[in-house]
Amino acid sequence: MSSNLVWLSIFVLSVFIGFEVVSKVSTTLHTPLMSGANAIHGIILVGAITVTDHADTNLQLGLGIAAVVLATINMVGGFVVTDRMLEMFKGKPRVKKSVDAVGGETK
Amino acid sequence: MNTNLYGVLILAVSVCFIMALKGLSSPKSARRGNLIGAAGAFVATDLVFWAPGMTHQHKWWILGAIAFGVVVGVPAARKIQMTQMPQLVALFNGVGGGAAALVAIVEYLKLGSGASTAEVVATVFTVIVGCISFSGSIVTFLKLQEIMTTRPVVFPGGRFVIAGTLLGTLGAAEWVIHSMGNTSLAVMAVLALLFGVLFVLPVGGADVPIVISLLNAFTGLTVAASGYVLQSTLLIVAGTLVGASGTILTRLMAAAMGRSLFGTLFGAFTAKPQAAVEGGEARSVKSGSPDDVAILLNYAQRVVIVPGFGLAVAQAQHTVRELADLLTSKGVDIAYGIHPVAGRMPGHMNVLLAEANVPYEQLVEMDEVNPTFPQTDVVLVVGANDVVNPAAKTSPGCPIYGMPILDVASAGNVIFLKRSMRPGFAGIENELLYDPKTTLLFGDAKDSLTKVVSALKAL
């Protein structure tokens, strides 16, 4: 099998996995899912590091470093912001809060 | 590091990303999913320094750049208000697209004459789509931040300019592939950036989140394409996962708003300018005081609260819960009617109300809450407009026509908490405001709610 065919297989199979994993998702989670997927494509950081490492000229080095900065912001910021969104879903009280809690939780 | 070991570890990271997306699709596992994704990304970033063939000649520059990115990205993500979340996601997506484009440009500069056509085409694809994603995301950021108008921007002959720019970009791509020159690449990148701006400008108001999701999928595909050029399985898998899941997500979002994706993207070109609402300014509305509102609520059997972007802006989620708890203690039946795209992103309201610890079972989705409106005495619309605008049903040709809405008009009374008579994000007049059973309470949602709460306590 030629290496191009290997890449193509990986690509096609990944498309199907991507379709499959998100096919049933409630509207509640659309925003965090978009944000999480956004963080995952920050993995371009790995590519940015690789090309910067192999840079031969100052132009290549400069562009590569800019790419590393942008990719890091995408990846790290993306995961942190998604976590902040999801933090609010956890520990949800199953029982209704009693009325005496009124007004006590405004921070 | 041994190539096989490296390959196995990279495979493990790819699995992490699949599990992350899978986890994010269900409320129970969402947070864990995100953490698995983050762990995978962290491991991958460490691993690449040990990858076979690394020279480490610019190690300090790279580490410095990463540190700088962390210093910029983390505080931005931590300090951002919940209301500004959508714009931040747009911005992060944009910088990701920009990073992919830059990686491809560097790779292009290194490609010698021995490069295969497939490699050059993949590089050119990455530069074009990465640039579109970058500039397009910046425009969506500016729209959501309301630095520029949120309405569709259309100008005479706009569609020809856009078509021309796209053809120009493709022409330049052809030129790049043949000449392998630097000028042609620069021309192509500039045209692609311009196309990204022009492509998003005509998209208006409520459709912006759909476009963010689409651009997110685009960035995923550019990452996959750079993975091919860099011979990195990880980038191909991760990029393709995001591209594919992003496409599905974009379609789900469009479906939640009753729009076709095509209509969202190209609707602004075909839509006729709206006829001005006849005598809109002259008509009278009924505005009430906080006491009037408190009395209406106090004697209701069932109240449905419809939150919108105004609630988010005013940070009124805690106050609204205080009001709901007070009414519950008075024996009023309370529910929140959640429109899937209320706010600026799907699920925006759920996130906000979850922050205020609103009981999950009080949040009722549109399809379930709509049949209950005829039995509802009072609907309290807190800073929402387009999602309850009957124009979506009655006036073909208006930008939100066909979007499913919350049928609040069939309830006994409707109270709008609004800042002003200004139309909503989509810029359409709301007939419901002039309905005799509607009462308006002007002011910041949090102030108004606080006044209503104290009026209720005094009753």
HADDOCK unambig.tbl for C-alpha pairs under 7 A between the chains (distance, minus, plus):
assign (segid A and resid 10 and name CA) (segid B and resid 237 and name CA) 6.94 0.50 0.50
assign (segid A and resid 11 and name CA) (segid B and resid 236 and name CA) 6.47 0.50 0.50
assign (segid A and resid 11 and name CA) (segid B and resid 237 and name CA) 6.65 0.50 0.50
assign (segid A and resid 11 and name CA) (segid B and resid 240 and name CA) 6.45 0.50 0.50
assign (segid A and resid 14 and name CA) (segid B and resid 237 and name CA) 5.79 0.50 0.50
assign (segid A and resid 14 and name CA) (segid B and resid 240 and name CA) 5.84 0.50 0.50
assign (segid A and resid 14 and name CA) (segid B and resid 241 and name CA) 5.75 0.50 0.50
assign (segid A and resid 15 and name CA) (segid B and resid 240 and name CA) 5.83 0.50 0.50
assign (segid A and resid 15 and name CA) (segid B and resid 241 and name CA) 6.07 0.50 0.50
assign (segid A and resid 15 and name CA) (segid B and resid 244 and name CA) 5.28 0.50 0.50
assign (segid A and resid 17 and name CA) (segid B and resid 241 and name CA) 6.90 0.50 0.50
assign (segid A and resid 18 and name CA) (segid B and resid 241 and name CA) 4.43 0.50 0.50
assign (segid A and resid 18 and name CA) (segid B and resid 242 and name CA) 6.81 0.50 0.50
assign (segid A and resid 18 and name CA) (segid B and resid 244 and name CA) 4.89 0.50 0.50
assign (segid A and resid 18 and name CA) (segid B and resid 245 and name CA) 4.65 0.50 0.50
assign (segid A and resid 19 and name CA) (segid B and resid 244 and name CA) 5.57 0.50 0.50
assign (segid A and resid 19 and name CA) (segid B and resid 245 and name CA) 5.25 0.50 0.50
assign (segid A and resid 19 and name CA) (segid B and resid 248 and name CA) 6.41 0.50 0.50
assign (segid A and resid 21 and name CA) (segid B and resid 21 and name CA) 6.52 0.50 0.50
assign (segid A and resid 21 and name CA) (segid B and resid 22 and name CA) 5.10 0.50 0.50
assign (segid A and resid 22 and name CA) (segid B and resid 22 and name CA) 6.73 0.50 0.50
assign (segid A and resid 22 and name CA) (segid B and resid 25 and name CA) 5.97 0.50 0.50
assign (segid A and resid 22 and name CA) (segid B and resid 245 and name CA) 5.96 0.50 0.50
assign (segid A and resid 23 and name CA) (segid B and resid 248 and name CA) 6.94 0.50 0.50
assign (segid A and resid 25 and name CA) (segid B and resid 25 and name CA) 5.05 0.50 0.50
assign (segid A and resid 25 and name CA) (segid B and resid 26 and name CA) 6.59 0.50 0.50
assign (segid A and resid 27 and name CA) (segid B and resid 340 and name CA) 6.16 0.50 0.50
assign (segid A and resid 27 and name CA) (segid B and resid 346 and name CA) 6.11 0.50 0.50
assign (segid A and resid 27 and name CA) (segid B and resid 347 and name CA) 5.69 0.50 0.50
assign (segid A and resid 28 and name CA) (segid B and resid 346 and name CA) 6.83 0.50 0.50
assign (segid A and resid 28 and name CA) (segid B and resid 347 and name CA) 4.20 0.50 0.50
assign (segid A and resid 28 and name CA) (segid B and resid 350 and name CA) 6.17 0.50 0.50
assign (segid A and resid 29 and name CA) (segid B and resid 25 and name CA) 6.70 0.50 0.50
assign (segid A and resid 29 and name CA) (segid B and resid 347 and name CA) 6.17 0.50 0.50
assign (segid A and resid 30 and name CA) (segid B and resid 346 and name CA) 5.80 0.50 0.50
assign (segid A and resid 30 and name CA) (segid B and resid 347 and name CA) 6.16 0.50 0.50
assign (segid A and resid 31 and name CA) (segid B and resid 345 and name CA) 6.32 0.50 0.50
assign (segid A and resid 31 and name CA) (segid B and resid 346 and name CA) 5.83 0.50 0.50
assign (segid A and resid 31 and name CA) (segid B and resid 347 and name CA) 5.92 0.50 0.50
assign (segid A and resid 31 and name CA) (segid B and resid 348 and name CA) 6.97 0.50 0.50
assign (segid A and resid 33 and name CA) (segid B and resid 24 and name CA) 5.64 0.50 0.50
assign (segid A and resid 33 and name CA) (segid B and resid 25 and name CA) 6.81 0.50 0.50
assign (segid A and resid 34 and name CA) (segid B and resid 213 and name CA) 6.54 0.50 0.50
assign (segid A and resid 35 and name CA) (segid B and resid 89 and name CA) 6.08 0.50 0.50
assign (segid A and resid 36 and name CA) (segid B and resid 34 and name CA) 6.42 0.50 0.50
assign (segid A and resid 37 and name CA) (segid B and resid 242 and name CA) 5.56 0.50 0.50
assign (segid A and resid 38 and name CA) (segid B and resid 93 and name CA) 5.99 0.50 0.50
assign (segid A and resid 38 and name CA) (segid B and resid 216 and name CA) 6.17 0.50 0.50
assign (segid A and resid 40 and name CA) (segid B and resid 37 and name CA) 6.96 0.50 0.50
assign (segid A and resid 40 and name CA) (segid B and resid 238 and name CA) 6.76 0.50 0.50
assign (segid A and resid 41 and name CA) (segid B and resid 220 and name CA) 5.62 0.50 0.50
assign (segid A and resid 41 and name CA) (segid B and resid 223 and name CA) 6.67 0.50 0.50
assign (segid A and resid 41 and name CA) (segid B and resid 238 and name CA) 6.52 0.50 0.50
assign (segid A and resid 41 and name CA) (segid B and resid 239 and name CA) 5.82 0.50 0.50
assign (segid A and resid 41 and name CA) (segid B and resid 242 and name CA) 6.66 0.50 0.50
assign (segid A and resid 42 and name CA) (segid B and resid 96 and name CA) 5.84 0.50 0.50
assign (segid A and resid 43 and name CA) (segid B and resid 41 and name CA) 6.39 0.50 0.50
assign (segid A and resid 43 and name CA) (segid B and resid 235 and name CA) 6.88 0.50 0.50
assign (segid A and resid 44 and name CA) (segid B and resid 100 and name CA) 6.29 0.50 0.50
assign (segid A and resid 44 and name CA) (segid B and resid 223 and name CA) 5.99 0.50 0.50
assign (segid A and resid 44 and name CA) (segid B and resid 235 and name CA) 6.71 0.50 0.50
assign (segid A and resid 46 and name CA) (segid B and resid 45 and name CA) 5.84 0.50 0.50
assign (segid A and resid 46 and name CA) (segid B and resid 48 and name CA) 6.36 0.50 0.50
assign (segid A and resid 47 and name CA) (segid B and resid 103 and name CA) 6.82 0.50 0.50
assign (segid A and resid 48 and name CA) (segid B and resid 103 and name CA) 5.57 0.50 0.50
assign (segid A and resid 49 and name CA) (segid B and resid 62 and name CA) 6.72 0.50 0.50
assign (segid A and resid 51 and name CA) (segid B and resid 103 and name CA) 6.72 0.50 0.50
assign (segid A and resid 51 and name CA) (segid B and resid 106 and name CA) 6.84 0.50 0.50
assign (segid A and resid 51 and name CA) (segid B and resid 107 and name CA) 6.74 0.50 0.50
assign (segid A and resid 53 and name CA) (segid B and resid 54 and name CA) 6.73 0.50 0.50
assign (segid A and resid 53 and name CA) (segid B and resid 55 and name CA) 6.32 0.50 0.50
assign (segid A and resid 53 and name CA) (segid B and resid 56 and name CA) 6.07 0.50 0.50
assign (segid A and resid 53 and name CA) (segid B and resid 57 and name CA) 6.40 0.50 0.50
assign (segid A and resid 53 and name CA) (segid B and resid 58 and name CA) 5.67 0.50 0.50
assign (segid A and resid 54 and name CA) (segid B and resid 55 and name CA) 6.89 0.50 0.50
assign (segid A and resid 60 and name CA) (segid B and resid 106 and name CA) 5.49 0.50 0.50
assign (segid A and resid 63 and name CA) (segid B and resid 102 and name CA) 6.18 0.50 0.50
assign (segid A and resid 63 and name CA) (segid B and resid 106 and name CA) 6.71 0.50 0.50
assign (segid A and resid 64 and name CA) (segid B and resid 102 and name CA) 6.82 0.50 0.50
assign (segid A and resid 64 and name CA) (segid B and resid 103 and name CA) 6.41 0.50 0.50
assign (segid A and resid 64 and name CA) (segid B and resid 106 and name CA) 6.67 0.50 0.50
assign (segid A and resid 65 and name CA) (segid B and resid 62 and name CA) 6.43 0.50 0.50
assign (segid A and resid 65 and name CA) (segid B and resid 65 and name CA) 6.10 0.50 0.50
assign (segid A and resid 67 and name CA) (segid B and resid 99 and name CA) 4.34 0.50 0.50
assign (segid A and resid 67 and name CA) (segid B and resid 102 and name CA) 5.67 0.50 0.50
assign (segid A and resid 67 and name CA) (segid B and resid 103 and name CA) 6.29 0.50 0.50
assign (segid A and resid 68 and name CA) (segid B and resid 65 and name CA) 6.06 0.50 0.50
assign (segid A and resid 68 and name CA) (segid B and resid 66 and name CA) 6.30 0.50 0.50
assign (segid A and resid 69 and name CA) (segid B and resid 65 and name CA) 5.19 0.50 0.50
assign (segid A and resid 69 and name CA) (segid B and resid 66 and name CA) 5.78 0.50 0.50
assign (segid A and resid 69 and name CA) (segid B and resid 68 and name CA) 6.58 0.50 0.50
assign (segid A and resid 69 and name CA) (segid B and resid 69 and name CA) 4.65 0.50 0.50
assign (segid A and resid 70 and name CA) (segid B and resid 69 and name CA) 6.65 0.50 0.50
assign (segid A and resid 70 and name CA) (segid B and resid 95 and name CA) 5.25 0.50 0.50
assign (segid A and resid 70 and name CA) (segid B and resid 96 and name CA) 6.30 0.50 0.50
assign (segid A and resid 70 and name CA) (segid B and resid 99 and name CA) 5.49 0.50 0.50
assign (segid A and resid 71 and name CA) (segid B and resid 95 and name CA) 6.73 0.50 0.50
assign (segid A and resid 71 and name CA) (segid B and resid 96 and name CA) 5.40 0.50 0.50
assign (segid A and resid 71 and name CA) (segid B and resid 99 and name CA) 5.46 0.50 0.50
assign (segid A and resid 72 and name CA) (segid B and resid 66 and name CA) 5.92 0.50 0.50
assign (segid A and resid 72 and name CA) (segid B and resid 69 and name CA) 5.03 0.50 0.50
assign (segid A and resid 72 and name CA) (segid B and resid 70 and name CA) 6.35 0.50 0.50
assign (segid A and resid 73 and name CA) (segid B and resid 69 and name CA) 4.90 0.50 0.50
assign (segid A and resid 73 and name CA) (segid B and resid 70 and name CA) 6.15 0.50 0.50
assign (segid A and resid 73 and name CA) (segid B and resid 72 and name CA) 6.67 0.50 0.50
assign (segid A and resid 73 and name CA) (segid B and resid 73 and name CA) 4.50 0.50 0.50
assign (segid A and resid 73 and name CA) (segid B and resid 92 and name CA) 6.89 0.50 0.50
assign (segid A and resid 74 and name CA) (segid B and resid 92 and name CA) 4.74 0.50 0.50
assign (segid A and resid 74 and name CA) (segid B and resid 93 and name CA) 6.61 0.50 0.50
assign (segid A and resid 74 and name CA) (segid B and resid 95 and name CA) 6.18 0.50 0.50
assign (segid A and resid 74 and name CA) (segid B and resid 96 and name CA) 5.37 0.50 0.50
assign (segid A and resid 76 and name CA) (segid B and resid 70 and name CA) 6.50 0.50 0.50
assign (segid A and resid 76 and name CA) (segid B and resid 73 and name CA) 6.42 0.50 0.50
assign (segid A and resid 76 and name CA) (segid B and resid 74 and name CA) 6.52 0.50 0.50
assign (segid A and resid 77 and name CA) (segid B and resid 73 and name CA) 4.60 0.50 0.50
assign (segid A and resid 77 and name CA) (segid B and resid 74 and name CA) 5.11 0.50 0.50
assign (segid A and resid 77 and name CA) (segid B and resid 77 and name CA) 5.35 0.50 0.50
assign (segid A and resid 78 and name CA) (segid B and resid 92 and name CA) 6.64 0.50 0.50
assign (segid A and resid 79 and name CA) (segid B and resid 34 and name CA) 6.82 0.50 0.50
assign (segid A and resid 79 and name CA) (segid B and resid 38 and name CA) 6.14 0.50 0.50
assign (segid A and resid 80 and name CA) (segid B and resid 74 and name CA) 6.76 0.50 0.50
assign (segid A and resid 80 and name CA) (segid B and resid 77 and name CA) 6.03 0.50 0.50
assign (segid A and resid 80 and name CA) (segid B and resid 78 and name CA) 7.00 0.50 0.50
assign (segid A and resid 81 and name CA) (segid B and resid 77 and name CA) 4.95 0.50 0.50
assign (segid A and resid 81 and name CA) (segid B and resid 78 and name CA) 6.66 0.50 0.50
assign (segid A and resid 83 and name CA) (segid B and resid 31 and name CA) 6.39 0.50 0.50
assign (segid A and resid 83 and name CA) (segid B and resid 34 and name CA) 6.72 0.50 0.50
assign (segid A and resid 85 and name CA) (segid B and resid 351 and name CA) 6.64 0.50 0.50
assign (segid A and resid 86 and name CA) (segid B and resid 30 and name CA) 6.92 0.50 0.50
assign (segid A and resid 86 and name CA) (segid B and resid 31 and name CA) 5.60 0.50 0.50
assign (segid A and resid 88 and name CA) (segid B and resid 351 and name CA) 6.56 0.50 0.50
assign (segid A and resid 88 and name CA) (segid B and resid 354 and name CA) 5.65 0.50 0.50
assign (segid A and resid 88 and name CA) (segid B and resid 355 and name CA) 5.15 0.50 0.50
assign (segid A and resid 89 and name CA) (segid B and resid 354 and name CA) 6.06 0.50 0.50
assign (segid A and resid 92 and name CA) (segid B and resid 357 and name CA) 6.85 0.50 0.50
assign (segid A and resid 93 and name CA) (segid B and resid 359 and name CA) 6.93 0.50 0.50
assign (segid A and resid 96 and name CA) (segid B and resid 359 and name CA) 5.99 0.50 0.50
assign (segid A and resid 99 and name CA) (segid B and resid 325 and name CA) 6.18 0.50 0.50
assign (segid A and resid 99 and name CA) (segid B and resid 329 and name CA) 6.66 0.50 0.50
assign (segid A and resid 102 and name CA) (segid B and resid 322 and name CA) 5.41 0.50 0.50
assign (segid A and resid 102 and name CA) (segid B and resid 325 and name CA) 6.58 0.50 0.50
assign (segid A and resid 103 and name CA) (segid B and resid 322 and name CA) 5.73 0.50 0.50
assign (segid A and resid 106 and name CA) (segid B and resid 318 and name CA) 5.76 0.50 0.50
